[in-house]
Amino acid sequence: MLHTVVSVSHGRTNWTLAQVVHVCKLLKNSNLCEEASVELNSLLKGITNFNFLCMLIIWNKLLTAIDKVNVILQKQNITIDIATRHLKGLIHFVEKFREEGIEEALNEAKKNQLSYQ
């Protein structure tokens, strides 16, 4: 499940996808007006959709890798050779992700989708 991998930030509170799904399911069982119930069902269906989960996993992995390198590149004392090494490492990660990461993301999305149903 996407417990710590993906989070939605609202103010200073981070919500994992699992927490959002859990809250939606709790709200679904409460006494909501018709419009809110329809909206909630639509949201729940959308965030547990296989395509959404797959893209969420892929983008999370890619953006996390990019962010790590970005933080390193912004350090004042970084040298060109260290920056080059980190950029080459990022390129290698993306190339490897193309070969293996997509399949892993698909498998992870399938597993997550089953756990949310």
N, C-alpha and C positions, 0 to 999 in steps of 0.2 A: 504494500500500500504506500501511497505518497504521504507518509507521516511527516518526515522532516525535509524531504526533498524540495517540495514546492510550497511556498507560502504566499498568502495574500496579505498585504500590509494595509492596515487602516489605522492611521494615527501612529501610536506606539505599540499597537497590538498586532502580532503576526498570527495568522490563521493558516493552518495546513489545510489542504484540500479535504482530508479525512474529517477534520473538524467542521468545515463548511458543510459537507454532506451530512454529517451527524446533526448539526443544528437545523438544517433544512428538513431532515426526517422528523426531528422533534416538533418543529413548527407545523409540519404536515399533519401531525396528530392533534394539533390544537384547534381551537374554534376560530378559524379564519373566515373572513368574508369570501364570497365566491371569486371576486377578482383577484384577491391576494392568493387564494388557493391555486387558481389557474397559473398565475405568475410563478409561484413557488414550484409547482409541478414542472413547468417549462424550464425553470432554472436548474432543477434537479436532473431533469432529462438531459439538458445541455452539458452540464459539467461532468456527467458520468458517461457521456457518449464516447465511444472508442476513438473516433477521429480527434476529438478534443483532448482526450487523455494522451494520445500518442503525440500530438503536436506540443502539448504542455511539457511532456517528458523531454522531447527532442530540444525544444527551445531552452528549457531549464538547464540541460547539460551543456549546451553550446554557450549560453550566456554566462553561466557560472565560470566556465573555462576562460572566456574572454575577460570577464571581470577580474579574475585573479591576475591575469597578465597586465591588465590595465592598471591595477593598484600598484604592481611592481614598477611599471613604466613611469608612474607619476612620482616615484621617490626622487628626492633631490640628488642623492649621492649615487645614482645608477650610472654605470659606464656603458659605452656603446657595445662592448662585447657581451656584457650581461643582458642588455636589452635585446641584442640580436639572438642570443641563446634562447631567451624566453619567447620571442616571436617565432623562431624556428620550432620550438616545442609546441606552440599553439597551432602552427600550420600542420605539424605532424599529428597532433590530436584531432584536428578537423579531418585530415585525410584518413586516419584510422577510424574515425567516427563514421565516415561515409561507408567504409567497408564492413564494419562490425556493429557500430552504434545504432544504426537504424533498426537492424534486426532485434537487437537487445531492447530498444525502445518499444517495438511492436509487441514483444513478449511481455514486457513490463506493463504495457497498456492493457493487454488482454487479461493479465492477472489482476490488475487494479479494477478493471471494469467488472469482473466477476465478484470481487469483494464488495463493490458498492451496490450490487443488486439485491 
